[in-house]
Amino acid sequence: MANPREPLLHPIPILSLRPTQMTVGLREVEEKRRRWRAHASKKKKEGERLAEHMIPVVLGPGKRHYVVDHHHLARALHEEGIKDVAITVIADLSMVDRDAFWVVLDSRRWVYPYDAKGERHHFKDLPKTVAGLKDDPFRSLAGELRRIGGYAKDTTPFSEFLWADFLRRRLSRKAVEADFEKAIERSLALAKSKDAIYLPGWCGPAADD
């Protein structure tokens, strides 16, 4: 049922992509937008740059393309005015009926139907386009925490969301939004604590523990 990752040579409309999660960290989206603009002055054409940033998808019922990674990139490209993107089809599940399709995605950990409060929803509540993804500041916090070495990059699906949920239960959203830098400092201490030992990419306790 699964196919090798092969790019679709003909780009598809970015707003035809169907998300498999409910939120993104808009700070992280902004960072990806800045990086995209920073490389815009280089000699590579836009099409070549897009070919280097393909969006992995699963082909679902009705031949729709369901994004299974790089939601932040897709949202960033959309906000940068990009109309079409290149994709990589990692599995063809177009023959599966809709109810079974979501069961398969859930069993393979290709869907994360949790909102910005960490509460699970029905699959029908997932946004229909990347433009409908809501902001989760804790996802931004988790992303930045990984970048500064709070934990290691890990292949566990939705690992950043697991860290976001960990932080959500220990910090208030108001505190994160009021002072992101201070929230990062507190998050780094939490990440090095033994409370986080179960999380993917945990790097161990602080040296003075």
N, C-alpha and C positions, 0 to 999 in steps of 0.2 A: 504494500500500500504506500510506503514511503518511497520517495524518489531521491536520487542524488541532487545536491544543490546545483541547479543550473539556472543561470540568469535568463529572464525573459528579455529578449533583445529589443522588443518594442515597448517603450515606456507606457505606463498606464496612468490615468488621472489619480492624483494623490487623494482626492476626496472620494474615490471609489474604494479605498482601503477601509476595511472594517476592523476597528480596535478589538483586542481581547483583554483589555484592562479598562478601568474607569477613570484613572487619574494619571497625571504626570507631575513632576516638580517643575513649575514654570521658571524657577531660577536656573535650573539645568537646561531648559529649553532656550532661555536667553543666552546662556553660555555657548550653546551649539550654534545659535544664530550669529554670535560674534565671531566664532571660528569660521563659519561659512563665509561671512563678509570679508574676513581677514585674508582668505585665500582667493577671493574674487579677483584680486589684482594680478594673480599669477597667470601664466600663459595658457594654462589648460582651459579648454572650452567647458562650458557648463555641462554639456552632455557627458564629457569624459569624467568630470568630477562626480556627477550623479552615478555613473557606472562603477565608481569606486566606493559608493555608499549605497549599495543595494539593500532593499528592505526585505527581510525574510518573511514569507507568508505561507499559509496553508490554503489550498484551494478547497472551498467548501461548497455546500448546496447552492445551486444556481450559478456555479462557477465564480462565486464571489471570493475576493482575496482577503483573508483574515491575517492581520499582522501578528506575528508571534514574538517579535523583538524590535528594538529601535523605534519605539513609539515616540520617544523624545526627539529623535532625528526627524521623523516624519512630520511631527507638529512644527518643528523649527523650520523645515523646508517650506511647509505650507505658509507659515507666517512671513517667510522671506519672499513669498509670491511665486514659488515654484508650482507649476501646474501638473507636471507629470514626473513620475519617478520610475527607476528601474527596480525590479523585484527579483527575488530568488524563491522559487517554489520548493519548499522542503518536504511537502507531502501533499498528495492528491486525495482528498476525502470528499470529492464532489458527488460520489455515488452513495454517500451515507445520508439517511434522512435527518432532518434538522434536529430532532430530539436526541438521536444517537450521536450526532455530530458533536454536540456540546459535552456529552458524556465522554467521548473519545478525547476531546481537547482537555477536559478536566483531568482525566486519568493520566494523560501525558504531561500535565502541568504546563499547558500551552494557553491557559486562560486564568485570569486573576480578577474575579468579579467583586472586588472590595472597594468601598468608597473612601473618601478622605478622613473618615472617622474610624476606618479599619473594620467596618461592618460589611458582611457579605450580602450580595443582592442576587436576584434571579438573573440568568444570562440575558433575558430580554431587556434588562435595564442598561446593558452596555451601550455606550454611545455608538451612533451609526457612522460617524466620521471622526478623524483625528481632531477636527475643529471642536468637537464636543467633549474632549477630555478635560476634566476638572483639575484644578490645582490642589496638590497635596504638599504643603510646605515640609512635611516630614520626609517626603521622598527626595526633595531637594537637599534636606539636611543629611540624609543617608548617602546621597551621591557625593556630596562635598566631603563627608567623613571618610569615604573610601579614597578619594583623591589625595587627602592629606595623610593617608596611612593608618587610619583608624581600624581598618580591617582590609583583608586581601581580596582581590578580585576572585570571584568564584563562579564555577559553571552551574551552580544550583539555580534553577529557574526562579525568577523574581526575587533573587537574593536581596537586592536593595530594598524591596518592599518588606521583607522580613525584618531588616534592620530598621526601616521606617516605623514598623509596628512596635518594635522594641522601644524605640525612642519616644513614640507617641504615648506610651504608658508611663513615661517618666518625666516628660516635659510638657508644658502647656503650649497649645498652638499660639496663644497670645504672646508668650515669651519668645517663641521662635520668630514670629513676625515682627516683634518689637526690636529685637537685637539678635540678628542672625549670627554675628561673630561670637557673641557670648554663648549662644546656643551651641555653636560648634565646639567651643572649649568644654562645655559641660558634656557634650556628646562624646568627645574624645575620652574623657575620664570614664564615662559609662561603658564605652566600647572596650576599654582595657580591664574592666572589672570582671570578676568571675560570674556575674549575673548573665553575661553575654556569651558564655562558653558554648552554648548550644547553637549559636548562629553561624552560618556559612562564612568562612574567611576570618574567623576570630583569630587574633594574633597573640593572645596571651595576656596575662595581667601586667599591670605597670610594674616597673623594676622594684619599687619600694613596697609592693604588696607583701 
